[in-house]
Amino acid sequence: MTLLIRFECPQCNETLFIDLQDFAPGRRQLCKNCQTPGRITNASLERFSSDLRQFCQN
């Protein structure tokens, strides 16, 4: 089972899904649609926290 982190593109509002294993602090995640760097939002962090809790329970 993979655990994905959701990013929201600030330019086109596309949602990006990044595998936790590919995530590294300071690493740029580009939108596949418009090539703008992605960002983590508060909503994304809340979903990630929920997904992580669910992942750990399995």
C-alpha positions in Angstrom: 0.0 0.0 0.0 1.4 3.4 -0.9 0.7 6.6 1.0 0.2 9.7 -1.1 0.6 13.3 -0.2 -1.8 15.7 -2.0 -0.5 19.0 -3.3 -2.6 21.8 -4.8 -1.2 23.7 -7.8 -1.4 27.5 -7.0 -1.7 28.3 -10.7 -4.3 25.8 -12.2 -5.7 24.3 -8.9 -4.8 20.8 -10.2 -4.4 18.3 -7.4 -1.1 16.5 -7.4 -0.5 13.2 -5.7 3.1 12.4 -4.6 4.1 9.1 -3.1 5.5 9.6 0.5 8.7 7.8 -0.6 9.3 10.4 -3.3 8.7 13.3 -0.9 11.8 15.1 0.4 12.0 18.5 2.2 13.0 21.3 -0.2 12.3 19.1 -3.2 10.2 20.9 -5.8 7.1 19.2 -7.0 5.9 20.5 -10.3 2.4 20.4 -11.6 2.1 17.9 -14.4 -0.5 20.2 -16.1 1.3 23.6 -16.0 4.8 23.0 -14.6 4.2 25.4 -11.6 5.7 24.3 -8.3 3.1 22.6 -6.0 2.4 23.5 -2.4 1.0 21.9 0.7 -2.2 23.6 2.0 -3.8 23.3 5.4 -6.5 21.1 3.9 -3.8 18.9 2.4 -2.1 18.5 5.7 -5.4 17.6 7.4 -6.1 14.9 4.8 -2.6 13.6 5.0 -2.9 13.3 8.8 -6.2 11.4 8.4 -4.7 9.2 5.7 -1.6 8.5 7.8 -3.7 7.5 10.8 -5.8 5.1 8.6 -2.6 3.7 7.0 -1.1 3.0 10.4 -4.2 1.2 11.6 -4.0 -1.3 8.7 
